[in-house]
Amino acid sequence: MMFEKRQDYKVWRKKHNIRLWDVSKYIHLSEGTISRWENDMRDIPEWKVELYDKFIQEYETGKVNAK
């Protein structure tokens, strides 16, 4: 995981004005599932977390435009 805590993903996403929809489209999970994961209410497979990490890396290098 890129961040220590799940909530840090949410903080990063909000800081960059990234919608749950953008993340869900990239990692192929529903917005609700991602929201519940970010809020520590459910788990998702590690490989989906790795896709979230990849989304962040690609966003920060300009390879993904999420707005």
C-alpha positions as CSV (number, residue, x, y, z in Angstrom):
1,M,0.0,0.0,0.0
2,M,1.2,3.4,-0.9
3,F,-0.2,4.9,2.3
4,E,-0.2,3.5,5.9
5,K,-3.9,4.1,6.5
6,R,-6.9,3.7,4.2
7,Q,-8.1,7.1,5.2
8,D,-5.0,8.6,3.7
9,Y,-6.2,7.5,0.2
10,K,-9.4,9.5,0.8
11,V,-7.4,12.5,2.0
12,W,-5.2,12.3,-1.1
13,R,-8.3,12.0,-3.3
14,K,-10.0,14.9,-1.8
15,K,-6.9,17.1,-1.9
16,H,-6.6,16.5,-5.6
17,N,-10.4,16.8,-6.2
18,I,-10.6,13.3,-7.5
19,R,-14.1,11.8,-7.6
20,L,-14.8,8.3,-6.4
21,W,-16.2,7.7,-9.9
22,D,-12.7,8.3,-11.4
23,V,-11.1,5.8,-9.1
24,S,-13.9,3.2,-9.5
25,K,-13.7,3.4,-13.2
26,Y,-9.9,2.8,-13.1
27,I,-9.9,-0.1,-10.6
28,H,-13.3,-1.6,-11.6
29,L,-15.0,-1.4,-8.2
30,S,-18.2,0.4,-7.3
31,E,-18.0,3.9,-5.8
32,G,-19.7,2.5,-2.7
33,T,-17.2,-0.3,-2.3
34,I,-14.2,2.2,-2.5
35,S,-15.9,4.6,-0.1
36,R,-16.5,1.8,2.5
37,W,-12.9,0.6,2.1
38,E,-11.6,4.2,2.5
39,N,-13.7,4.5,5.6
40,D,-12.5,1.2,7.0
41,M,-15.9,-0.5,6.7
42,R,-14.9,-3.3,4.4
43,D,-11.9,-4.9,2.8
44,I,-10.9,-5.1,-0.9
45,P,-8.4,-7.5,-2.5
46,E,-4.7,-6.4,-2.2
47,W,-4.4,-6.3,-6.0
48,K,-7.2,-3.7,-6.1
49,V,-5.3,-1.6,-3.6
50,E,-2.3,-1.9,-5.9
51,L,-4.4,-0.6,-8.8
52,Y,-5.4,2.3,-6.6
53,D,-1.7,2.9,-6.0
54,K,-1.1,2.8,-9.7
55,F,-3.9,5.2,-10.3
56,I,-2.3,7.7,-7.9
57,Q,1.1,7.3,-9.5
58,E,-0.2,7.7,-13.0
59,Y,-2.3,10.7,-11.9
60,E,0.7,12.4,-10.3
61,T,2.9,11.8,-13.4
62,G,0.1,13.1,-15.7
63,K,-0.7,9.8,-17.4
64,V,-4.2,9.8,-16.1
65,N,-6.6,12.7,-16.3
66,A,-9.3,12.4,-13.8
67,K,-11.1,15.7,-14.1
